[in-house]
Amino acid sequence: MADLALAHLVKRFAGGVVGVDDVTLTVGEGAFTALVGPSGCGKTTILRLVAGLEEPTSGTVQIGGRDVTWLPPRERDVAMVFQNYALYPHLTVRENIAFPLAVRRMAGAELSRRVTNAAELLEIGALLDRKPAQLSGGQRQRAALARAIVREPACFLFDEPLSNLDAQVRAQTRAELVALHRRLGATILYVTHDQVEAMTMAQTVAVMARGRLLQEGAPLRLYRDPASLAVARFLGSPSINTVAGRTTGARFEGALACEARVAACADAVLGVRPEHLVLGPAMDAAPAQVTLVEPLGPESLVRLRLRSGEELVARVAGEAACCAGDAVGVRVAAGTGLFFRAADGTRLA
């Protein structure tokens, strides 16, 4: 395995459209980094630049300290797993897995050994003689992973590989990919729009928007300490609650009020995670009306409307003690509010 380093990477398309805007990012040897962001933010373009499927306008791509910016894909020593699996329908699973080795003219015992090892690692040894049409979505994804693994590349690139799977299979495959990463010690750059995937699988998350890298770091650090409102909104499900108001240097004043030991700002936004909203009697906090209760078993989501018209979601343990139409009080748990400038979304110091 090898590290992956992107330096000041820029990609402009025809018409002056900027797909990637001065991105610098390092994925350490054996590390798992997830690129996340909304559709069109540039994350898949970065993957294609690393793979050699696109040429950059400027900047460099290095793998294992080797500049591969202008090398063709076959000389980069990377393996890419696509969203649609990209299996050849007329080939068996065995032939699909072996294909990258066959085109490099590997044959005989070594080819057979690698195919068998990859198939056993992903528990699809019994499926080697089937065609892709005879496989479930999860099995096709495992076959695509085996085809990538068999090459023993320096770096793995994943382009939203779980998006076509149903929820249960997706959750199971997430766990399998994490276990696979631990066993292989692989260097992985993983693109997804699903922040749950990013936070549960990756060691480092890099958040993108409009072609730019907004912030990178450990998943929980980004969740708890986002540098901007854009990052705060993208990480977390349900998304962070926001309330407009102002900070005085000691408090936030708006439809919700709370302590705010940050710089004074006449046009500020309070961000509160659903689990940091506390519900109680209406007289003890900001008045709100319950609009919907969603019981999820171990927890419930309570949707609220403040008198200002702003809507919130609270996450409460177990069964909620309220129902739609109830009047409740809502407050922010001490020390949990996040504060941003409304004008540009930057975090207030």
SEMAR-336390 format. One line per 2 residues: number of its first residue (from 1); their letters; for each residue x negated, y, z of C-alpha. Coordinates in steps of 0.2 Angstrom, whole numbers. Example, Ala and Ser with C-alpha at 12.3 -4.5 7.8 and 13.67 -1.06 7.14 Angstrom:
# SEMAR-336390
1	as	-62 -22 39; -68 -5 36
# end
This chain:
# SEMAR-336390
1	ma	0 0 0; -5 18 -2
3	dl	1 36 3; 11 47 -9
5	al	7 65 -10; 17 79 -19
7	ah	9 96 -21; 18 111 -27
9	lv	29 101 -38; 40 111 -50
11	kr	52 104 -64; 61 116 -75
13	fa	73 110 -88; 79 117 -105
15	gg	88 134 -102; 77 138 -87
17	vv	87 127 -75; 75 123 -60
19	gv	77 105 -54; 63 105 -42
21	dd	56 121 -35; 38 121 -27
23	vt	40 105 -17; 26 99 -6
25	lt	28 82 3; 17 68 10
27	vg	23 50 13; 10 41 23
29	eg	4 24 19; 17 12 25
31	af	29 25 30; 48 26 26
33	ta	53 43 20; 71 48 15
35	lv	75 62 3; 93 68 7
37	gp	104 82 0; 120 86 -10
39	sg	122 80 -28; 111 91 -39
41	cg	98 96 -26; 83 88 -35
43	kt	80 73 -25; 82 60 -40
45	ti	72 72 -51; 58 70 -38
47	lr	59 51 -39; 58 52 -58
49	lv	43 63 -57; 34 51 -45
51	ag	39 36 -57; 33 45 -72
53	le	50 45 -80; 49 64 -81
55	ep	34 76 -83; 32 91 -71
57	ts	31 109 -76; 18 111 -63
59	gt	11 103 -48; 3 86 -44
61	vq	8 68 -39; -5 58 -30
63	ig	-4 39 -25; -17 32 -14
65	gr	-28 48 -17; -27 45 -36
67	dv	-20 59 -47; -6 50 -57
69	tw	3 66 -63; 1 63 -81
71	lp	-1 44 -81; 12 33 -90
73	pr	24 24 -78; 15 7 -81
75	er	-1 14 -74; 6 21 -58
77	dv	8 5 -48; 25 10 -42
79	am	41 -1 -42; 58 8 -43
81	vf	75 1 -37; 90 9 -46
83	qn	108 13 -40; 115 1 -54
85	ya	102 -13 -50; 97 -13 -69
87	ly	96 -32 -70; 96 -40 -87
89	ph	113 -49 -89; 106 -62 -101
91	lt	92 -68 -89; 93 -79 -74
93	vr	89 -71 -57; 72 -81 -58
95	en	69 -73 -75; 74 -56 -69
97	ia	62 -57 -54; 48 -63 -64
99	fp	50 -50 -78; 38 -37 -72
101	la	24 -50 -70; 28 -58 -87
103	vr	26 -42 -96; 9 -40 -88
105	rm	5 -58 -95; 4 -66 -78
107	ag	9 -85 -79; 8 -101 -71
109	ae	6 -105 -53; 3 -87 -47
111	ls	19 -80 -56; 29 -95 -48
113	rr	22 -92 -31; 26 -73 -31
115	vt	44 -76 -37; 47 -90 -24
117	na	40 -79 -10; 50 -64 -15
119	ae	66 -74 -17; 64 -82 0
121	ll	60 -66 9; 77 -59 3
123	ei	86 -76 6; 91 -78 -12
125	ga	81 -94 -16; 97 -104 -19
127	ll	103 -91 -32; 87 -91 -44
129	dr	96 -101 -58; 112 -90 -58
131	kp	115 -75 -70; 119 -58 -63
133	aq	137 -59 -67; 138 -74 -55
135	ls	132 -64 -40; 141 -52 -28
137	gg	135 -34 -27; 125 -38 -11
139	qr	116 -52 -20; 112 -42 -36
141	qr	104 -29 -24; 94 -42 -16
143	aa	88 -48 -34; 84 -30 -39
145	la	74 -29 -22; 65 -45 -26
147	ra	60 -39 -43; 52 -24 -35
149	iv	43 -34 -22; 36 -47 -33
151	re	25 -33 -41; 16 -29 -24
153	pa	16 -11 -29; 7 3 -20
155	cf	24 12 -17; 42 8 -18
157	lf	55 21 -25; 73 19 -21
159	de	87 29 -30; 103 27 -20
161	pl	102 8 -20; 117 5 -8
163	sn	130 17 -15; 139 3 -26
165	ld	141 -8 -11; 156 -9 1
167	aq	155 -2 18; 152 -19 27
169	vr	139 -25 15; 130 -8 15
171	aq	128 -8 34; 121 -26 33
173	tr	109 -21 19; 103 -6 28
175	ae	97 -17 42; 89 -29 30
177	lv	80 -15 21; 73 -9 38
179	al	67 -27 43; 60 -29 26
181	hr	50 -13 27; 43 -19 44
183	rl	38 -35 37; 30 -28 21
185	ga	22 -12 29; 28 -4 12
187	ti	26 14 7; 44 20 3
189	ly	52 35 -4; 71 33 -3
191	vt	84 45 -11; 101 45 -4
193	hd	116 58 -2; 122 47 13
195	qv	115 55 29; 119 40 39
197	ea	108 29 28; 94 42 30
199	mt	95 43 49; 97 25 53
201	ma	83 19 41; 70 32 38
203	qt	55 37 50; 55 54 42
205	va	70 63 33; 67 77 21
207	vm	82 88 17; 84 97 0
209	ar	95 110 -7; 95 119 -24
211	gr	78 111 -28; 69 116 -12
213	ll	63 106 3; 72 114 18
215	qe	65 104 32; 57 87 36
217	ga	54 77 52; 60 63 63
219	pl	79 60 60; 84 64 78
221	rl	73 80 79; 81 87 63
223	yr	98 83 70; 95 91 87
225	dp	84 105 81; 89 110 63
227	as	79 125 56; 94 132 46
229	la	113 130 45; 111 120 29
231	va	101 107 37; 113 107 52
233	rf	128 104 41; 121 90 31
235	lg	115 79 46; 129 72 56
237	sp	146 64 54; 158 72 56
239	si	149 88 51; 144 101 64
241	nt	157 113 69; 155 131 65
243	va	163 147 73; 160 165 68
245	gr	155 178 81; 140 188 88
247	tt	126 185 100; 122 198 113
249	ga	106 191 119; 114 182 133
251	rf	131 175 126; 139 171 110
253	eg	156 179 108; 169 173 96
255	al	184 161 96; 173 150 107
257	ac	162 159 120; 146 151 128
259	ea	129 155 134; 117 160 120
261	rv	99 165 126; 94 170 108
263	aa	91 186 99; 106 198 97
265	ca	115 197 81; 130 206 76
267	da	135 193 63; 131 176 69
269	vl	137 158 68; 139 145 82
271	gv	136 127 78; 142 113 89
273	rp	141 95 87; 157 86 89
275	eh	151 76 104; 146 93 113
277	lv	164 99 113; 173 97 130
279	lg	192 96 131; 202 100 146
281	pa	217 111 152; 221 126 141
283	md	219 138 155; 201 133 158
285	aa	193 136 141; 197 143 123
287	pa	215 138 119; 217 126 104
289	qv	230 115 97; 227 97 93
291	tl	231 94 74; 226 75 73
293	ve	219 61 84; 209 48 75
295	pl	206 33 87; 191 23 82
297	gp	190 10 96; 175 15 107
299	es	178 33 103; 191 45 96
301	lv	190 60 85; 201 75 90
303	rl	204 88 77; 208 105 83
305	rl	214 123 77; 208 138 87
307	rs	219 153 88; 208 162 75
309	ge	212 148 63; 195 140 63
311	el	196 121 64; 185 110 75
313	va	182 91 77; 178 84 95
315	rv	171 67 98; 178 59 114
317	ag	174 42 122; 187 29 122
319	ea	206 34 119; 209 52 118
321	ac	221 59 132; 230 70 120
323	ca	240 69 104; 245 80 89
325	gd	254 96 94; 246 97 112
327	av	239 113 118; 221 110 125
329	gv	207 120 131; 190 118 122
331	rv	173 123 128; 155 120 123
333	aa	144 109 134; 131 119 143
335	gt	115 121 133; 121 112 117
337	gl	125 127 106; 115 131 90
339	ff	115 149 84; 112 155 66
341	ra	112 171 56; 128 172 46
343	ad	119 181 31; 106 168 27
345	gt	109 153 39; 92 154 47
347	rl	91 149 65; 91 163 78
349	a	75 162 89
# end
